[in-house]
Amino acid sequence: MPVNRNALIRYRTIDKCLQNRRRKWTIENLMDACSDALYEYEGIDKPISLRTIRMDLNAMRSDKLGYNAPIIVVDKKYYTYEDPGFAITDIPLTTQDLGVLQEISQLLRQFKGFSHFDEMNDMLYKLEDKIYSEHHDQHAIIDFEKNEQLTGIDWLDPLHKAIINKQTIKLTYQSFKARQAADIVLYPYLLKEYRNRWFLLAMNRKGKEIATFALDRMQAITVLPGEPYRLHRSFHPQLYFKDIVGVTRNIGDSPIKITFLTNAVQAPYIKTKPIHASQTIVEHTKDGIIFSITVIPNFELERELIGFGEGLTVLSPLFFVQRIKKKVKLLYDNYFAETNE
């Protein structure tokens, strides 16, 4: 019999609690945590019974779900994992699981070549690599970029639900520049990943423009059921990101043509992995290749260009050259400026 959504939420909540060994968990604590989770994710305002939690613990301990969780009771009162590194998300796939995944993979592969499914290629590679490594009992043969220390990732699920359900939220947020956190009422529209970091694009209740919020700067999220949700009529993700590198866009700015010279070492890398979709070759010179891109300048673009070091020189426009020069000068001063020592 398939496990229902509420049960899965409880299992994942119990798992998260038992992984947190800095706190001692009584069965009452687990009941409260599961009740809070069901209210947060499903809007269910009903306490979890003692019988339900006990059944959940037994189900997690058994091989019924494939978890075989090593749950023990310490001092006849506190629940924890006997293996400190155990997590239900790390358990190996069963033969039945692998069979189902192979069927799904083969089904999805039938759509290869259709432009609507181009974005599924990475997902398929990850899925097939997982199947291969589990089937052959060996390490993965594709190592995808990941950040195990990424903070803020727990906000993905509640934000995703708020966007789908068109719910207004109150966000407790502290940017790197702010001295303290502040509460902001937002209408969330899109989750965006850039360089292994997640961002929310939303509109402030007091504003009219799209703003970007990093998930790793969020401290709390509260859904506001009684607060009307407003759509941003002119926000279209594909158009919004069309003229920028990264996730931040300066409101009111228009794309400009930026040219830069790359030396013989960096030119092949930039040629095969363009900085932006608008990138074109302007000229081949004795010093390298001159490229151009048409974008709205932002912090991410500056960081990208400076990241190529001495292998890239911005040529135009003048105001942007001056901006890059200023950043490079500050970088130089960090290493070579005279000190008072």
N, C-alpha and C positions, 0 to 999 in steps of 0.2 A: 504494500500500500504506500503510495507516494507521501512524502512528508509535506505538510502544508506550510505556507509562508510564515505564519505566526510561530510555528514550532522551530523553523529555521532561525528566526530572529532570536528566539530564546536560546537555542544551542550556541549561536555565535556570541550572544551576550554572556552566557555562562563561561564559554571558552575564553573570552576576553578578560573576564573577572579572574579566572583561575590562573591566567598567565601573569597577572599583576601580583607578584609575590611580596610587594611592599605593604600589602594590606591583608588582614586575616578575614576570610569570608565565611560567615555563618550561613545556614540555609535561608534565614530571614533576609540577610543581605542580598543573596542571589534572587530571592523573590522580588525584592524592591528594585533591583537592577533590571530584571526582566520586565517588570511592570512599567518602569520608566522608558525602556526601549520600545515597547509596544505602543506606548502613548506617543513617543517621538516619531516613530516610523509609520504607524498605522492609525494613530488617533484613537486608540482603544483605551478608554479611561476606566479600567477594571482591574482590581488587584489579582495577581496570580496566586493560585491556591498552593498550599503546601504539597498536596497530592500531585499536582502538575509538575512541580519542580523535582520532586522525588522520581517521578516517571521519566522526566527529561534526563536526570543524572544516570538512571539505570540504562536508558536508551543510548546515551553517550558512552557508557562503559562497555556495552555489548558490541557485537560485530553486526548487529542488525543494520546499522547505518554505515558500517565500515570504519567507525571512529576508533573503537577499542581504546577509549580515553583512559589513561591511568589515574583516575580520580580516587583520592584517598581522603580519609578523615583524620585530622590531627587533634589530639587531646579530646576526642569524642565530640568535637564541636566545629572545628574549622575545616573547610573543604579546600583542597589544592591539588595540583598535579604532582604525582610522584617524580615524574621526569620534568625538570624545570624548563626544558626546551620544547616541550610538546605543544602542538597547536593542531586543531582539527583541520585547518587549512593546509597543513603540511603532510597529511597522510597520503600514502601511495594510492594510485588508482587501482581498482579491482579489474579483473579480466572482463567483467560485464561492462564496467565504465569505459574501458579501452575500446571494446567492440562498438559501443554507442558512439564514442568520439570518432572512430574511424568511419562509421556510416555518415556522420555529420560532415566530416572533412570531405569525403567523396562527393556528397551532395553539393556542398558549397563549391567544390572545384568545377562542377558543371557550368557554373556561371562565369568562369574565368573568360575574359575577353569582352564582357559587357562593361561599358564605361561606368555604369551605376554601381558596379561591385569592385571597382579598382581599389577602393580604400580597404577592402577586406583582405588584401594580400598579406599584410603584416600579421593580421590575426590568424590567418590560415597557417603561415609559417610557424607561429608560436604554438598553435594547436598541434600541428604535425610533429613538431620537435618534441613536444611533451609526450605524445603518443610513442614516438620512437624511443625516447630515453626510458620510459616506463616499460615498454615491451622488451627491450634488450638489457634492462637492468644496468644501465651505464649513464654516465653524465650526458648532459645535453650537447648537441653538436652545433647549435646556434646560440650565441650569448648576446641577448638583447640588452640594450642600455637600460639600466635601472638604478635607483637610488634607495638603498635599504634604510637610510636614515631620514628619508623624506618626511617632513612634518606637515600637518594639515590635511593629510590624505583622508582622515576620518570624516572630513566635512563633505567629501564627494557625494556620498549616498544621500544625506538629507538635502543637499543643494539640488541634486539631480531630481529628487522627488518634488521639491518645491517648484522647479522649472516645469516639470511635466504637469503638475496639478495646478499651475498658475497661481501660486500662493505668495503673498507678500511676506517678507521676513524682516526680523530685527537682527542686525548683525553687530556684534561687539568686535570692534576692529582697532588695531593699533599699527599704523604704518611705521616703517623704520625711522621716519623723521619725527613722529609724534612722541611726546613725553608720556602720555597715558592713553589708555584705550577709550573709545567713544562708541556710543550706540547710534546706528544708522538704520533707518527704515528703507528697504530696497525692494525693487521689483526685479527678480533674477531672470536672466534670459539665456545665458550660455556659459558652459564650462569649457575652458581652453587650456591645452597643455603646450608649453613651450620650454624646450630644453630640460625636460624632466621636472618641470615645476608647473603647478596648476593655478589657474586664475578663474575668477568669476567676473563675467561682464553683466552689469546690472545698471538700473537707473535709480538714482536717489529720489525719494518721494518729494524732496524739496527742489529737485532740478529737472532738466529736460534732456540732458546729454548722457551718453553711455560712459560709465566709469569702470575701471578695472581694479579688482581686489585680489590680492594674493592669498591663497588658502592658508599658507603658513603664517600669516599675520592675524588670522581669525582666532577669536577666543571663545565665542559662543554664537549659536544660531537659534533663533526662536521663530516658529511660524506664527503669524498673526491672522487667525481664521476670520476675524471680524473686519479686517482691513481690506478694502477693495484692491484688486490687482489691475495694474495698468500696463497695456502693451505699448511698446515704442514703435510707432508705425513705420518709421524710416530705417529701423535697424535690420539689416540683412547681413548675416555673418560673412558670406562670401565677398560681398562688396566692401564690408568694413575692413577686412584683412587684405584686400587686394593690393592696396598701395603702401603697405607697411611691412617691415621686418619685425617679427616678434608679436607683442600683444598690445602695446600702448600706442594710442593715436592722439595727436594733438588736435583738438577740436578746432575746426575752421581753417586748418592748413591744407594746402593743395600739394599734389605730387610735384617734385622738381627733378630735373635731370642731373645726376651726380656722375662725374667721370673719375676714374682712378687708374693709375698705372700699377701693374703687377710685374715683378721681376720673373726671370726664367724659372725660379724654384717654385714660386707660388702660383704662377699662371695656370699650370695644368690642373691644380686642385680647384681653383675658382672656375675654370672652364668646365670641368666635369660636374662640379656641384655649385651651381649658381647661387649667389647671395640672395637674389630675388628673381621672380619669374620674368621680370622685364629686362633682365640682363642681356646685353648684346656686345659684340666686339666692335670697337670703333676703329682700332688701328693696330697693326703689328709694327713694333719699332725695334731698334737695335737693343733697347733696354728691357723689352718685354712686351706685354700686351696691354693696350688701353681698353678698359671696359666702361660701359655706362649702364646705370639703372635709373628708373624713374619711380621715385618713392617719396613718402612723407618722412622727413628725418625724425628720428626718435633716439632714445637712449640705447635700445637694443642694436640699432644700426651702427651707432658710434662704437659700441663695444665690439661688434662683429668686425668692423673695418680695422680698428686698432689692434684686434687680436692677431692679425697677420703680421704685426711687427714691421720690421724693416722691409718686408717683402711687398708692401702695398703703400702707395702714396696717393692721397686724394688730390685731384687736380682742379676741380670746379664743382659748384660755384664758390666764389670767394668767401662768402659768409660761413659756409660749411667748412671750408679749408681752415679758416681762422678758429672755428670751434674745435676741430681736431687738433690743431696746433696747440691750443690751450691745454687740452687734455694730455697731449704728449709732453708738454713742458712740465706739467705737474708730475707726470710719471718720471721724467728725467730728474726732477728735483728730489723725488723720493730716494733716488739712488746716488746722485752725484752732487747735490747741493752741499755747500760748505756748512758745517755745524759750528756751534760755539764751544765744542769740547776742546 
